[in-house]
Amino acid sequence: MSSTVGLILLIVGITFDVIGAIGLVRLPDIYNRLQAATKCVTLGTCMILLAVLFYAGFNSIGIKALLCIWFILITSPTGAHAIARGAHKCGVKLWEGSVMDKYAEDSEGAEDKA
Amino acid sequence: MNIFIILLMFSMFLCLYRVGKGPTAPDRTVAIDTLGTLVVGFCALFSIITGKDLYMNIGLSWALLSFIGTIALAKYLEGRSFDE
């Protein structure tokens, strides 16, 4: 039973990983690529680690898998936010099909006030 | 299990393609971050296959080190020095 659930989680997780990697190659600019790569790959890897928990049970492997899920869920959005902010500050242009850039509007407003 | 290993290796090669080609530096940084997360998943898959504790230890430490590397690269992109 638990190994069947583990196999299903493994298949779904690896599908998400592959879709995220394809999005990293196919999408047009850095911000879109960040969406695909970070969210899909984080969810996929967390599902693989959950599958480890279902396969191994609550022994040393399973507990480490839970700890690893916690680390990835904390660190991956933080890293993505830092990269997006750094890319915007070092002047990477948006794709020409993008419709709005709230971060630039906000920083211009702050400069006008100051 | 072999098909899972092949699919994960395929995703890693797509990330490496983006590291090599990516027109700007942030593209390469995103690809390196994604590659780190994929390596953690690969270590987890190996610990299922072999049933050993060792690979989960590698994955756990890889997650933390990859986060530190990503933050350092992002601060470098912002044009700040590391001791701020």
N, CA and C atoms of all chains as a GROMACS GRO file, in nm:
protein
  594
    1MET      N    1   0.083  -0.120   0.000
    1MET     CA    2   0.000   0.000   0.000
    1MET      C    3   0.087   0.125   0.000
    2SER      N    4   0.179   0.132   0.099
    2SER     CA    5   0.258   0.256   0.109
    2SER      C    6   0.354   0.266  -0.007
    3SER      N    7   0.400   0.152  -0.061
    3SER     CA    8   0.491   0.163  -0.175
    3SER      C    9   0.415   0.204  -0.301
    4THR      N   10   0.285   0.170  -0.311
    4THR     CA   11   0.206   0.217  -0.425
    4THR      C   12   0.190   0.369  -0.419
    5VAL      N   13   0.158   0.420  -0.299
    5VAL     CA   14   0.146   0.566  -0.283
    5VAL      C   15   0.279   0.633  -0.316
    6GLY      N   16   0.390   0.568  -0.270
    6GLY     CA   17   0.522   0.622  -0.299
    6GLY      C   18   0.551   0.627  -0.446
    7LEU      N   19   0.512   0.521  -0.518
    7LEU     CA   20   0.537   0.519  -0.663
    7LEU      C   21   0.458   0.629  -0.733
    8ILE      N   22   0.331   0.650  -0.692
    8ILE     CA   23   0.250   0.755  -0.755
    8ILE      C   24   0.312   0.892  -0.729
    9LEU      N   25   0.355   0.914  -0.602
    9LEU     CA   26   0.418   1.043  -0.569
    9LEU      C   27   0.546   1.064  -0.649
   10LEU      N   28   0.622   0.955  -0.668
   10LEU     CA   29   0.747   0.964  -0.744
   10LEU      C   30   0.719   1.002  -0.889
   11ILE      N   31   0.616   0.939  -0.949
   11ILE     CA   32   0.586   0.969  -1.090
   11ILE      C   33   0.542   1.114  -1.104
   12VAL      N   34   0.451   1.160  -1.015
   12VAL     CA   35   0.403   1.299  -1.025
   12VAL      C   36   0.517   1.397  -1.003
   13GLY      N   37   0.603   1.367  -0.904
   13GLY     CA   38   0.714   1.458  -0.874
   13GLY      C   39   0.811   1.470  -0.989
   14ILE      N   40   0.845   1.357  -1.052
   14ILE     CA   41   0.942   1.364  -1.163
   14ILE      C   42   0.879   1.432  -1.283
   15THR      N   43   0.745   1.414  -1.302
   15THR     CA   44   0.679   1.486  -1.411
   15THR      C   45   0.690   1.637  -1.389
   16PHE      N   46   0.667   1.682  -1.264
   16PHE     CA   47   0.680   1.825  -1.236
   16PHE      C   48   0.822   1.873  -1.260
   17ASP      N   49   0.922   1.792  -1.222
   17ASP     CA   50   1.062   1.831  -1.243
   17ASP      C   51   1.092   1.850  -1.391
   18VAL      N   52   1.047   1.753  -1.473
   18VAL     CA   53   1.077   1.762  -1.616
   18VAL      C   54   1.007   1.882  -1.678
   19ILE      N   55   0.880   1.907  -1.636
   19ILE     CA   56   0.808   2.022  -1.692
   19ILE      C   57   0.877   2.152  -1.654
   20GLY      N   58   0.925   2.160  -1.529
   20GLY     CA   59   0.997   2.280  -1.486
   20GLY      C   60   1.124   2.302  -1.565
   21ALA      N   61   1.198   2.193  -1.592
   21ALA     CA   62   1.322   2.208  -1.667
   21ALA      C   63   1.295   2.249  -1.812
   22ILE      N   64   1.186   2.195  -1.871
   22ILE     CA   65   1.151   2.234  -2.008
   22ILE      C   66   1.111   2.382  -2.010
   23GLY      N   67   1.037   2.426  -1.905
   23GLY     CA   68   1.001   2.567  -1.897
   23GLY      C   69   1.122   2.657  -1.883
   24LEU      N   70   1.224   2.608  -1.812
   24LEU     CA   71   1.348   2.686  -1.798
   24LEU      C   72   1.413   2.710  -1.933
   25VAL      N   73   1.400   2.614  -2.025
   25VAL     CA   74   1.462   2.632  -2.156
   25VAL      C   75   1.372   2.711  -2.249
   26ARG      N   76   1.238   2.689  -2.242
   26ARG     CA   77   1.150   2.738  -2.347
   26ARG      C   78   1.101   2.882  -2.326
   27LEU      N   79   1.089   2.928  -2.201
   27LEU     CA   80   1.022   3.056  -2.178
   27LEU      C   81   1.111   3.174  -2.216
   28PRO      N   82   1.053   3.291  -2.245
   28PRO     CA   83   1.129   3.396  -2.314
   28PRO      C   84   1.224   3.478  -2.229
   29ASP      N   85   1.190   3.517  -2.105
   29ASP     CA   86   1.285   3.602  -2.034
   29ASP      C   87   1.306   3.552  -1.891
   30ILE      N   88   1.394   3.620  -1.818
   30ILE     CA   89   1.440   3.570  -1.688
   30ILE      C   90   1.327   3.556  -1.587
   31TYR      N   91   1.232   3.650  -1.588
   31TYR     CA   92   1.127   3.647  -1.485
   31TYR      C   93   1.031   3.531  -1.510
   32ASN      N   94   0.996   3.507  -1.639
   32ASN     CA   95   0.911   3.392  -1.670
   32ASN      C   96   0.982   3.261  -1.638
   33ARG      N   97   1.113   3.256  -1.669
   33ARG     CA   98   1.188   3.134  -1.639
   33ARG      C   99   1.193   3.107  -1.490
   34LEU      N  100   1.200   3.214  -1.411
   34LEU     CA  101   1.203   3.200  -1.266
   34LEU      C  102   1.074   3.136  -1.217
   35GLN      N  103   0.960   3.180  -1.275
   35GLN     CA  104   0.830   3.120  -1.239
   35GLN      C  105   0.834   2.970  -1.261
   36ALA      N  106   0.868   2.929  -1.386
   36ALA     CA  107   0.862   2.786  -1.420
   36ALA      C  108   0.961   2.708  -1.336
   37ALA      N  109   1.086   2.753  -1.336
   37ALA     CA  110   1.190   2.674  -1.273
   37ALA      C  111   1.167   2.659  -1.125
   38THR      N  112   1.144   2.770  -1.054
   38THR     CA  113   1.143   2.760  -0.909
   38THR      C  114   1.020   2.686  -0.858
   39LYS      N  115   0.900   2.726  -0.905
   39LYS     CA  116   0.781   2.667  -0.844
   39LYS      C  117   0.766   2.520  -0.881
   40CYS      N  118   0.777   2.487  -1.011
   40CYS     CA  119   0.760   2.348  -1.053
   40CYS      C  120   0.863   2.258  -0.990
   41VAL      N  121   0.990   2.300  -0.993
   41VAL     CA  122   1.095   2.211  -0.946
   41VAL      C  123   1.090   2.194  -0.795
   42THR      N  124   1.050   2.301  -0.722
   42THR     CA  125   1.036   2.287  -0.577
   42THR      C  126   0.927   2.186  -0.543
   43LEU      N  127   0.811   2.197  -0.607
   43LEU     CA  128   0.702   2.103  -0.578
   43LEU      C  129   0.742   1.962  -0.617
   44GLY      N  130   0.807   1.946  -0.732
   44GLY     CA  131   0.846   1.812  -0.777
   44GLY      C  132   0.944   1.747  -0.683
   45THR      N  133   1.044   1.824  -0.639
   45THR     CA  134   1.142   1.764  -0.548
   45THR      C  135   1.082   1.733  -0.413
   46CYS      N  136   0.990   1.819  -0.365
   46CYS     CA  137   0.924   1.788  -0.238
   46CYS      C  138   0.841   1.660  -0.250
   47MET      N  139   0.780   1.637  -0.367
   47MET     CA  140   0.702   1.513  -0.384
   47MET      C  141   0.793   1.392  -0.387
   48ILE      N  142   0.913   1.404  -0.450
   48ILE     CA  143   1.007   1.292  -0.449
   48ILE      C  144   1.049   1.260  -0.305
   49LEU      N  145   1.075   1.366  -0.225
   49LEU     CA  146   1.117   1.343  -0.087
   49LEU      C  147   1.005   1.281  -0.004
   50LEU      N  148   0.878   1.322  -0.034
   50LEU     CA  149   0.765   1.260   0.035
   50LEU      C  150   0.752   1.113  -0.003
   51ALA      N  151   0.785   1.082  -0.130
   51ALA     CA  152   0.785   0.942  -0.172
   51ALA      C  153   0.890   0.863  -0.097
   52VAL      N  154   1.006   0.926  -0.067
   52VAL     CA  155   1.108   0.859   0.015
   52VAL      C  156   1.050   0.825   0.151
   53LEU      N  157   0.973   0.920   0.209
   53LEU     CA  158   0.912   0.895   0.340
   53LEU      C  159   0.816   0.776   0.333
   54PHE      N  160   0.736   0.767   0.223
   54PHE     CA  161   0.641   0.657   0.212
   54PHE      C  162   0.712   0.524   0.189
   55TYR      N  163   0.824   0.526   0.114
   55TYR     CA  164   0.896   0.401   0.091
   55TYR      C  165   0.966   0.354   0.217
   56ALA      N  166   1.030   0.447   0.290
   56ALA     CA  167   1.120   0.405   0.397
   56ALA      C  168   1.052   0.401   0.533
   57GLY      N  169   0.941   0.473   0.552
   57GLY     CA  170   0.879   0.477   0.684
   57GLY      C  171   0.955   0.572   0.775
   58PHE      N  172   0.917   0.572   0.903
   58PHE     CA  173   0.977   0.667   0.997
   58PHE      C  174   1.107   0.611   1.055
   59ASN      N  175   1.206   0.588   0.970
   59ASN     CA  176   1.339   0.557   1.023
   59ASN      C  177   1.432   0.674   0.990
   60SER      N  178   1.562   0.651   0.991
   60SER     CA  179   1.654   0.764   0.974
   60SER      C  180   1.640   0.826   0.835
   61ILE      N  181   1.611   0.746   0.732
   61ILE     CA  182   1.595   0.802   0.597
   61ILE      C  183   1.471   0.890   0.589
   62GLY      N  184   1.358   0.842   0.644
   62GLY     CA  185   1.234   0.917   0.632
   62GLY      C  186   1.237   1.049   0.706
   63ILE      N  187   1.298   1.048   0.826
   63ILE     CA  188   1.305   1.173   0.904
   63ILE      C  189   1.392   1.274   0.832
   64LYS      N  190   1.503   1.226   0.772
   64LYS     CA  191   1.588   1.319   0.697
   64LYS      C  192   1.516   1.374   0.575
   65ALA      N  193   1.430   1.291   0.514
   65ALA     CA  194   1.353   1.340   0.399
   65ALA      C  195   1.258   1.451   0.442
   66LEU      N  196   1.192   1.434   0.559
   66LEU     CA  197   1.102   1.539   0.609
   66LEU      C  198   1.178   1.669   0.635
   67LEU      N  199   1.298   1.654   0.696
   67LEU     CA  200   1.381   1.772   0.726
   67LEU      C  201   1.421   1.843   0.596
   68CYS      N  202   1.450   1.762   0.494
   68CYS     CA  203   1.492   1.816   0.365
   68CYS      C  204   1.377   1.890   0.298
   69ILE      N  205   1.252   1.838   0.311
   69ILE     CA  206   1.135   1.908   0.258
   69ILE      C  207   1.123   2.045   0.324
   70TRP      N  208   1.142   2.048   0.455
   70TRP     CA  209   1.130   2.175   0.528
   70TRP      C  210   1.235   2.275   0.480
   71PHE      N  211   1.361   2.228   0.466
   71PHE     CA  212   1.467   2.316   0.419
   71PHE      C  213   1.435   2.372   0.281
   72ILE      N  214   1.390   2.284   0.190
   72ILE     CA  215   1.367   2.330   0.052
   72ILE      C  216   1.252   2.428   0.047
   73LEU      N  217   1.144   2.400   0.127
   73LEU     CA  218   1.030   2.492   0.125
   73LEU      C  219   1.068   2.628   0.182
   74ILE      N  220   1.165   2.633   0.276
   74ILE     CA  221   1.207   2.763   0.328
   74ILE      C  222   1.301   2.833   0.231
   75THR      N  223   1.401   2.760   0.179
   75THR     CA  224   1.510   2.827   0.109
   75THR      C  225   1.478   2.859  -0.036
   76SER      N  226   1.395   2.779  -0.103
   76SER     CA  227   1.379   2.798  -0.247
   76SER      C  228   1.306   2.929  -0.282
   77PRO      N  229   1.194   2.967  -0.216
   77PRO     CA  230   1.132   3.096  -0.246
   77PRO      C  231   1.222   3.214  -0.210
   78THR      N  232   1.301   3.197  -0.102
   78THR     CA  233   1.392   3.306  -0.063
   78THR      C  234   1.497   3.330  -0.170
   79GLY      N  235   1.554   3.220  -0.220
   79GLY     CA  236   1.654   3.234  -0.326
   79GLY      C  237   1.596   3.293  -0.452
   80ALA      N  238   1.473   3.250  -0.488
   80ALA     CA  239   1.411   3.302  -0.611
   80ALA      C  240   1.382   3.451  -0.598
   81HIS      N  241   1.335   3.493  -0.479
   81HIS     CA  242   1.308   3.635  -0.458
   81HIS      C  243   1.437   3.717  -0.471
   82ALA      N  244   1.546   3.664  -0.411
   82ALA     CA  245   1.673   3.736  -0.417
   82ALA      C  246   1.723   3.747  -0.561
   83ILE      N  247   1.706   3.640  -0.638
   83ILE     CA  248   1.754   3.644  -0.777
   83ILE      C  249   1.672   3.744  -0.859
   84ALA      N  250   1.538   3.745  -0.839
   84ALA     CA  251   1.453   3.836  -0.916
   84ALA      C  252   1.488   3.981  -0.884
   85ARG      N  253   1.509   4.011  -0.755
   85ARG     CA  254   1.545   4.146  -0.715
   85ARG      C  255   1.680   4.187  -0.771
   86GLY      N  256   1.777   4.093  -0.766
   86GLY     CA  257   1.908   4.123  -0.820
   86GLY      C  258   1.904   4.145  -0.970
   87ALA      N  259   1.823   4.064  -1.040
   87ALA     CA  260   1.813   4.080  -1.186
   87ALA      C  261   1.751   4.214  -1.221
   88HIS      N  262   1.646   4.254  -1.145
   88HIS     CA  263   1.582   4.382  -1.174
   88HIS      C  264   1.678   4.497  -1.145
   89LYS      N  265   1.758   4.483  -1.037
   89LYS     CA  266   1.848   4.593  -1.002
   89LYS      C  267   1.966   4.602  -1.098
   90CYS      N  268   2.012   4.490  -1.153
   90CYS     CA  269   2.125   4.500  -1.244
   90CYS      C  270   2.078   4.528  -1.386
   91GLY      N  271   1.946   4.555  -1.406
   91GLY     CA  272   1.901   4.613  -1.531
   91GLY      C  273   1.866   4.516  -1.641
   92VAL      N  274   1.820   4.395  -1.606
   92VAL     CA  275   1.775   4.303  -1.710
   92VAL      C  276   1.638   4.349  -1.760
   93LYS      N  277   1.625   4.360  -1.894
   93LYS     CA  278   1.499   4.407  -1.952
   93LYS      C  279   1.390   4.300  -1.943
   94LEU      N  280   1.264   4.346  -1.932
   94LEU     CA  281   1.152   4.253  -1.939
   94LEU      C  282   1.130   4.212  -2.084
   95TRP      N  283   1.060   4.097  -2.102
   95TRP     CA  284   1.019   4.053  -2.235
   95TRP      C  285   0.925   4.157  -2.294
   96GLU      N  286   0.926   4.176  -2.428
   96GLU     CA  287   0.844   4.284  -2.486
   96GLU      C  288   0.694   4.256  -2.474
   97GLY      N  289   0.653   4.132  -2.447
   97GLY     CA  290   0.511   4.102  -2.429
   97GLY      C  291   0.463   4.122  -2.287
   98SER      N  292   0.550   4.160  -2.194
   98SER     CA  293   0.507   4.181  -2.056
   98SER      C  294   0.418   4.304  -2.046
   99VAL      N  295   0.316   4.297  -1.959
   99VAL     CA  296   0.219   4.406  -1.955
   99VAL      C  297   0.244   4.506  -1.842
  100MET      N  298   0.302   4.465  -1.731
  100MET     CA  299   0.326   4.565  -1.626
  100MET      C  300   0.450   4.531  -1.544
  101ASP      N  301   0.504   4.636  -1.481
  101ASP     CA  302   0.626   4.623  -1.401
  101ASP      C  303   0.605   4.702  -1.272
  102LYS      N  304   0.537   4.641  -1.177
  102LYS     CA  305   0.499   4.712  -1.055
  102LYS      C  306   0.621   4.754  -0.974
  103TYR      N  307   0.729   4.671  -0.980
  103TYR     CA  308   0.846   4.701  -0.897
  103TYR      C  309   0.912   4.831  -0.943
  104ALA      N  310   0.920   4.851  -1.077
  104ALA     CA  311   0.978   4.975  -1.129
  104ALA      C  312   0.891   5.095  -1.093
  105GLU      N  313   0.755   5.079  -1.104
  105GLU     CA  314   0.664   5.188  -1.067
  105GLU      C  315   0.682   5.226  -0.921
  106ASP      N  316   0.692   5.126  -0.835
  106ASP     CA  317   0.709   5.153  -0.692
  106ASP      C  318   0.840   5.225  -0.664
  107SER      N  319   0.950   5.180  -0.730
  107SER     CA  320   1.078   5.246  -0.700
  107SER      C  321   1.079   5.389  -0.755
  108GLU      N  322   1.013   5.413  -0.871
  108GLU     CA  323   1.005   5.551  -0.921
  108GLU      C  324   0.927   5.640  -0.824
  109GLY      N  325   0.814   5.588  -0.773
  109GLY     CA  326   0.736   5.664  -0.676
  109GLY      C  327   0.816   5.700  -0.552
  110ALA      N  328   0.898   5.604  -0.505
  110ALA     CA  329   0.980   5.631  -0.386
  110ALA      C  330   1.083   5.739  -0.416
  111GLU      N  331   1.139   5.737  -0.540
  111GLU     CA  332   1.238   5.839  -0.573
  111GLU      C  333   1.174   5.978  -0.582
  112ASP      N  334   1.048   5.984  -0.636
  112ASP     CA  335   0.980   6.114  -0.646
  112ASP      C  336   0.955   6.174  -0.508
  113LYS      N  337   0.915   6.087  -0.413
  113LYS     CA  338   0.888   6.136  -0.279
  113LYS      C  339   1.017   6.185  -0.212
  114ALA      N  340   1.128   6.118  -0.239
  114ALA     CA  341   1.252   6.150  -0.170
  114ALA      C  342   1.323   6.269  -0.233
  115MET      N  343   1.276   0.174  -1.228
  115MET     CA  344   1.344   0.288  -1.167
  115MET      C  345   1.439   0.356  -1.265
  116ASN      N  346   1.484   0.280  -1.368
  116ASN     CA  347   1.580   0.338  -1.462
  116ASN      C  348   1.523   0.456  -1.537
  117ILE      N  349   1.392   0.448  -1.570
  117ILE     CA  350   1.330   0.556  -1.648
  117ILE      C  351   1.328   0.685  -1.565
  118PHE      N  352   1.313   0.672  -1.430
  118PHE     CA  353   1.314   0.792  -1.345
  118PHE      C  354   1.452   0.858  -1.347
  119ILE      N  355   1.557   0.773  -1.338
  119ILE     CA  356   1.693   0.829  -1.342
  119ILE      C  357   1.717   0.900  -1.474
  120ILE      N  358   1.670   0.838  -1.584
  120ILE     CA  359   1.693   0.899  -1.716
  120ILE      C  360   1.620   1.033  -1.727
  121LEU      N  361   1.495   1.038  -1.675
  121LEU     CA  362   1.419   1.164  -1.683
  121LEU      C  363   1.485   1.274  -1.601
  122LEU      N  364   1.534   1.238  -1.480
  122LEU     CA  365   1.599   1.342  -1.398
  122LEU      C  366   1.729   1.390  -1.463
  123MET      N  367   1.805   1.296  -1.524
  123MET     CA  368   1.927   1.337  -1.593
  123MET      C  369   1.895   1.429  -1.710
  124PHE      N  370   1.783   1.399  -1.780
  124PHE     CA  371   1.739   1.484  -1.892
  124PHE      C  372   1.709   1.625  -1.843
  125SER      N  373   1.639   1.638  -1.728
  125SER     CA  374   1.611   1.773  -1.676
  125SER      C  375   1.739   1.844  -1.637
  126MET      N  376   1.834   1.768  -1.580
  126MET     CA  377   1.961   1.831  -1.543
  126MET      C  378   2.037   1.880  -1.666
  127PHE      N  379   2.030   1.804  -1.775
  127PHE     CA  380   2.099   1.850  -1.896
  127PHE      C  381   2.031   1.973  -1.955
  128LEU      N  382   1.896   1.982  -1.940
  128LEU     CA  383   1.829   2.105  -1.984
  128LEU      C  384   1.878   2.225  -1.904
  129CYS      N  385   1.895   2.205  -1.770
  129CYS     CA  386   1.948   2.314  -1.686
  129CYS      C  387   2.089   2.352  -1.730
  130LEU      N  388   2.172   2.250  -1.760
  130LEU     CA  389   2.309   2.280  -1.803
  130LEU      C  390   2.310   2.356  -1.935
  131TYR      N  391   2.214   2.322  -2.023
  131TYR     CA  392   2.202   2.397  -2.149
  131TYR      C  393   2.174   2.544  -2.121
  132ARG      N  394   2.087   2.571  -2.022
  132ARG     CA  395   2.056   2.711  -1.989
  132ARG      C  396   2.176   2.779  -1.923
  133VAL      N  397   2.253   2.704  -1.844
  133VAL     CA  398   2.375   2.761  -1.786
  133VAL      C  399   2.471   2.801  -1.896
  134GLY      N  400   2.482   2.716  -2.000
  134GLY     CA  401   2.577   2.747  -2.106
  134GLY      C  402   2.531   2.857  -2.196
  135LYS      N  403   2.400   2.860  -2.228
  135LYS     CA  404   2.353   2.952  -2.331
  135LYS      C  405   2.309   3.086  -2.276
  136GLY      N  406   2.237   3.080  -2.158
  136GLY     CA  407   2.166   3.193  -2.098
  136GLY      C  408   2.224   3.329  -2.131
  137PRO      N  409   2.150   3.420  -2.193
  137PRO     CA  410   2.211   3.544  -2.241
  137PRO      C  411   2.263   3.634  -2.129
  138THR      N  412   2.200   3.636  -2.012
  138THR     CA  413   2.247   3.725  -1.906
  138THR      C  414   2.290   3.642  -1.785
  139ALA      N  415   2.358   3.710  -1.691
  139ALA     CA  416   2.405   3.640  -1.571
  139ALA      C  417   2.292   3.587  -1.483
  140PRO      N  418   2.178   3.661  -1.462
  140PRO     CA  419   2.072   3.604  -1.380
  140PRO      C  420   2.013   3.475  -1.435
  141ASP      N  421   2.010   3.459  -1.569
  141ASP     CA  422   1.962   3.333  -1.626
  141ASP      C  423   2.047   3.217  -1.578
  142ARG      N  424   2.179   3.238  -1.579
  142ARG     CA  425   2.267   3.131  -1.532
  142ARG      C  426   2.246   3.104  -1.385
  143THR      N  427   2.221   3.210  -1.307
  143THR     CA  428   2.199   3.189  -1.163
  143THR      C  429   2.073   3.107  -1.137
  144VAL      N  430   1.964   3.138  -1.211
  144VAL     CA  431   1.840   3.061  -1.195
  144VAL      C  432   1.865   2.915  -1.230
  145ALA      N  433   1.941   2.892  -1.338
  145ALA     CA  434   1.965   2.754  -1.379
  145ALA      C  435   2.048   2.680  -1.276
  146ILE      N  436   2.145   2.748  -1.214
  146ILE     CA  437   2.226   2.681  -1.112
  146ILE      C  438   2.142   2.647  -0.989
  147ASP      N  439   2.051   2.739  -0.950
  147ASP     CA  440   1.961   2.715  -0.838
  147ASP      C  441   1.873   2.593  -0.866
  148THR      N  442   1.814   2.589  -0.987
  148THR     CA  443   1.728   2.476  -1.024
  148THR      C  444   1.806   2.346  -1.026
  149LEU      N  445   1.931   2.353  -1.075
  149LEU     CA  446   2.014   2.234  -1.080
  149LEU      C  447   2.040   2.181  -0.940
  150GLY      N  448   2.061   2.270  -0.842
  150GLY     CA  449   2.081   2.226  -0.705
  150GLY      C  450   1.959   2.154  -0.650
  151THR      N  451   1.839   2.209  -0.677
  151THR     CA  452   1.718   2.142  -0.628
  151THR      C  453   1.699   2.006  -0.694
  152LEU      N  454   1.733   1.999  -0.825
  152LEU     CA  455   1.719   1.870  -0.894
  152LEU      C  456   1.817   1.767  -0.838
  153VAL      N  457   1.937   1.811  -0.799
  153VAL     CA  458   2.035   1.716  -0.742
  153VAL      C  459   1.984   1.660  -0.611
  154VAL      N  460   1.913   1.744  -0.531
  154VAL     CA  461   1.854   1.693  -0.407
  154VAL      C  462   1.753   1.583  -0.437
  155GLY      N  463   1.668   1.605  -0.539
  155GLY     CA  464   1.574   1.501  -0.579
  155GLY      C  465   1.642   1.375  -0.627
  156PHE      N  466   1.754   1.392  -0.697
  156PHE     CA  467   1.830   1.277  -0.747
  156PHE      C  468   1.886   1.196  -0.631
  157CYS      N  469   1.939   1.265  -0.528
  157CYS     CA  470   1.991   1.195  -0.411
  157CYS      C  471   1.879   1.119  -0.341
  158ALA      N  472   1.758   1.180  -0.334
  158ALA     CA  473   1.645   1.112  -0.271
  158ALA      C  474   1.608   0.986  -0.348
  159LEU      N  475   1.609   0.995  -0.483
  159LEU     CA  476   1.579   0.878  -0.566
  159LEU      C  477   1.682   0.768  -0.543
  160PHE      N  478   1.810   0.808  -0.530
  160PHE     CA  479   1.915   0.708  -0.504
  160PHE      C  480   1.896   0.643  -0.370
  161SER      N  481   1.848   0.718  -0.269
  161SER     CA  482   1.830   0.656  -0.139
  161SER      C  483   1.711   0.562  -0.140
  162ILE      N  484   1.612   0.585  -0.229
  162ILE     CA  485   1.505   0.485  -0.244
  162ILE      C  486   1.562   0.358  -0.306
  163ILE      N  487   1.642   0.374  -0.412
  163ILE     CA  488   1.689   0.258  -0.488
  163ILE      C  489   1.783   0.172  -0.404
  164THR      N  490   1.882   0.237  -0.337
  164THR     CA  491   1.979   0.158  -0.264
  164THR      C  492   1.936   0.129  -0.121
  165GLY      N  493   1.838   0.208  -0.067
  165GLY     CA  494   1.797   0.185   0.071
  165GLY      C  495   1.901   0.229   0.172
  166LYS      N  496   1.994   0.318   0.132
  166LYS     CA  497   2.100   0.359   0.224
  166LYS      C  498   2.075   0.500   0.277
  167ASP      N  499   2.128   0.524   0.396
  167ASP     CA  500   2.111   0.650   0.466
  167ASP      C  501   2.198   0.761   0.408
  168LEU      N  502   2.314   0.719   0.356
  168LEU     CA  503   2.418   0.808   0.307
  168LEU      C  504   2.371   0.913   0.207
  169TYR      N  505   2.286   0.870   0.111
  169TYR     CA  506   2.247   0.962   0.004
  169TYR      C  507   2.157   1.073   0.055
  170MET      N  508   2.074   1.041   0.158
  170MET     CA  509   1.988   1.144   0.216
  170MET      C  510   2.073   1.250   0.286
  171ASN      N  511   2.187   1.206   0.350
  171ASN     CA  512   2.277   1.305   0.413
  171ASN      C  513   2.333   1.399   0.308
  172ILE      N  514   2.373   1.341   0.193
  172ILE     CA  515   2.429   1.424   0.087
  172ILE      C  516   2.325   1.526   0.038
  173GLY      N  517   2.199   1.478   0.021
  173GLY     CA  518   2.094   1.568  -0.028
  173GLY      C  519   2.066   1.681   0.069
  174LEU      N  520   2.064   1.648   0.199
  174LEU     CA  521   2.037   1.750   0.302
  174LEU      C  522   2.143   1.859   0.299
  175SER      N  523   2.270   1.818   0.295
  175SER     CA  524   2.375   1.921   0.296
  175SER      C  525   2.381   1.994   0.164
  176TRP      N  526   2.344   1.926   0.054
  176TRP     CA  527   2.344   1.994  -0.076
  176TRP      C  528   2.238   2.104  -0.081
  177ALA      N  529   2.121   2.080  -0.017
  177ALA     CA  530   2.015   2.180  -0.016
  177ALA      C  531   2.064   2.307   0.053
  178LEU      N  532   2.132   2.290   0.168
  178LEU     CA  533   2.178   2.409   0.242
  178LEU      C  534   2.288   2.482   0.166
  179LEU      N  535   2.386   2.406   0.111
  179LEU     CA  536   2.498   2.472   0.042
  179LEU      C  537   2.451   2.542  -0.085
  180SER      N  538   2.353   2.481  -0.155
  180SER     CA  539   2.302   2.543  -0.276
  180SER      C  540   2.230   2.673  -0.244
  181PHE      N  541   2.160   2.678  -0.129
  181PHE     CA  542   2.094   2.803  -0.089
  181PHE      C  543   2.196   2.913  -0.062
  182ILE      N  544   2.305   2.877   0.008
  182ILE     CA  545   2.407   2.978   0.037
  182ILE      C  546   2.469   3.031  -0.092
  183GLY      N  547   2.495   2.940  -0.187
  183GLY     CA  548   2.551   2.982  -0.315
  183GLY      C  549   2.459   3.074  -0.392
  184THR      N  550   2.327   3.042  -0.390
  184THR     CA  551   2.230   3.126  -0.461
  184THR      C  552   2.223   3.265  -0.402
  185ILE      N  553   2.223   3.274  -0.268
  185ILE     CA  554   2.215   3.405  -0.203
  185ILE      C  555   2.340   3.487  -0.234
  186ALA      N  556   2.458   3.421  -0.234
  186ALA     CA  557   2.582   3.492  -0.266
  186ALA      C  558   2.578   3.547  -0.408
  187LEU      N  559   2.531   3.463  -0.504
  187LEU     CA  560   2.525   3.508  -0.644
  187LEU      C  561   2.425   3.622  -0.660
  188ALA      N  562   2.311   3.616  -0.585
  188ALA     CA  563   2.211   3.721  -0.598
  188ALA      C  564   2.264   3.853  -0.543
  189LYS      N  565   2.341   3.846  -0.433
  189LYS     CA  566   2.398   3.970  -0.380
  189LYS      C  567   2.502   4.027  -0.476
  190TYR      N  568   2.576   3.939  -0.542
  190TYR     CA  569   2.672   3.984  -0.642
  190TYR      C  570   2.602   4.053  -0.758
  191LEU      N  571   2.481   4.000  -0.796
  191LEU     CA  572   2.406   4.061  -0.906
  191LEU      C  573   2.357   4.200  -0.869
  192GLU      N  574   2.318   4.219  -0.742
  192GLU     CA  575   2.270   4.349  -0.700
  192GLU      C  576   2.380   4.453  -0.696
  193GLY      N  577   2.506   4.408  -0.707
  193GLY     CA  578   2.617   4.501  -0.708
  193GLY      C  579   2.662   4.542  -0.570
  194ARG      N  580   2.627   4.460  -0.469
  194ARG     CA  581   2.671   4.490  -0.334
  194ARG      C  582   2.788   4.399  -0.298
  195SER      N  583   2.863   4.439  -0.196
  195SER     CA  584   2.970   4.350  -0.151
  195SER      C  585   2.914   4.254  -0.047
  196PHE      N  586   2.990   4.152  -0.011
  196PHE     CA  587   2.935   4.043   0.068
  196PHE      C  588   2.924   4.075   0.216
  197ASP      N  589   2.988   4.181   0.265
  197ASP     CA  590   2.988   4.202   0.409
  197ASP      C  591   2.882   4.302   0.453
  198GLU      N  592   2.789   4.339   0.365
  198GLU     CA  593   2.684   4.431   0.406
  198GLU      C  594   2.576   4.358   0.485
   0.00000   0.00000   0.00000
